[in-house]
């Protein structure tokens, strides 16, 4: 009986040794240079236990895309050298531009003027068509009310305007001022358009379908520089 147990004991021991040797051959042995197991709770920018401050030392803050340097309180920008394309250095207009830039570092008179020309065409076209929805986001409250009144009077008489915007010949900033956080810019537009006013019966009351008229308008736009909204609204109109 003891011999029978001894034979099986020996067989089990041999089998265990064989299994151990095969596992070692497949899995290899630890050398001390293995990669640590992945830990989903470890911060990717540092090992577990590493202080947050040490991890942040490798972070480099990049400049924001499109960011512009701040305007100094004095020096070149204060004299208006930066705006000489649009206003003589040292002029009231140049000083107003510098004041705008101190409140909004993204202020750019060239970009403003391009936007103003686009707004001018949109407003003139929408007014002729009586498009109240297109006018509302572009106008200040008082100007919008005035435009609505003019459109309503025209419609009550059954009149209609046929208008074709030819283009803007010239647009220049002629005045600027800052009151608190509110900036105002006045632009003189010289444009060409074909405009005809028709009666209810279709008779031409004013204008000529074949004549291009030159029109000069002086418009004032306003914007709160402390607001994130970059859009300017038309707050005053004057015909020159």
Secondary structure, 3 states (H helix, E strand, C coil): CHHHHHHHHHHHHHHHHHHHHHHHHHHCCCCCCCCCCCCCCCCCCCCCCCCHHHHHCCCCCCCCCCCCCCCCCCCHHHHCHHHCCCCCCCCHHHHHHHHHHHHCCCCCHHHHHHHHHHHHHHHHHHHHHCCHHHHHCCECHHHHHHHHHHHHHHHHCCCEEEEEEEEEEEEEEEEEEEECCEEEEEEEEEEEEEEEEECCCCCEEEECCCCCEEEEEEEEEEEECCCCCCCCEEEEEEEC
